[in-house]
Amino acid sequence: MKTEVNNHFSNVLLTGSILLANVNMSGLLDYGLKAIIGGAVWLGFKITADYLDRKRKASGK
């Protein structure tokens, strides 16, 4: 039974190594940078919208 677990782990490790060997790291870094910048822009718009909404509600009272 122990060899089945080791054999399964070896298959998973081999498959993961093959898949990661084909990964384009510069493409992933580029995508990650774009995702971070996009998230920061979205967060800026969300904070601005919340601020303007609170200001509008406060002046309406």
C-alpha positions in Angstrom: 0.0 0.0 0.0 2.9 2.4 0.7 4.2 2.0 -2.8 0.9 3.0 -4.3 1.0 6.3 -2.4 4.6 6.9 -3.4 3.8 6.0 -7.0 0.8 8.3 -7.0 2.9 11.1 -5.6 5.6 10.5 -8.2 3.0 10.7 -11.0 1.6 14.0 -9.6 5.1 15.4 -9.1 6.2 14.4 -12.7 3.0 15.9 -14.2 3.4 19.1 -12.2 7.0 19.4 -13.3 6.1 19.0 -16.9 3.3 21.5 -16.8 5.4 24.1 -14.9 8.3 23.6 -17.4 6.0 24.9 -20.2 4.9 28.0 -18.3 5.9 31.3 -19.8 7.2 33.2 -16.7 7.4 36.6 -18.4 3.8 36.3 -19.6 2.7 35.4 -16.0 4.6 38.4 -14.6 3.1 40.7 -17.2 -0.4 39.4 -16.5 0.2 39.8 -12.7 1.4 43.3 -13.1 -1.6 44.2 -15.3 -3.9 42.6 -12.7 -2.4 44.5 -9.8 -2.6 47.8 -11.7 -6.2 47.1 -12.8 -7.1 46.2 -9.2 -5.6 49.5 -7.9 -7.5 51.5 -10.5 -10.8 49.7 -9.6 -10.1 50.3 -5.9 -9.5 54.0 -6.6 -12.8 54.3 -8.5 -14.7 52.4 -5.7 -13.3 54.6 -2.9 -14.1 57.7 -4.9 -17.6 56.5 -5.6 -18.2 55.7 -2.0 -16.8 59.1 -0.9 -19.0 60.9 -3.3 -22.1 58.9 -2.3 -21.5 59.6 1.4 -21.0 63.3 0.6 -24.2 63.4 -1.5 -26.2 61.7 1.3 -24.8 64.0 4.0 -25.7 67.1 2.0 -29.2 65.8 1.3 -30.1 65.7 5.0 
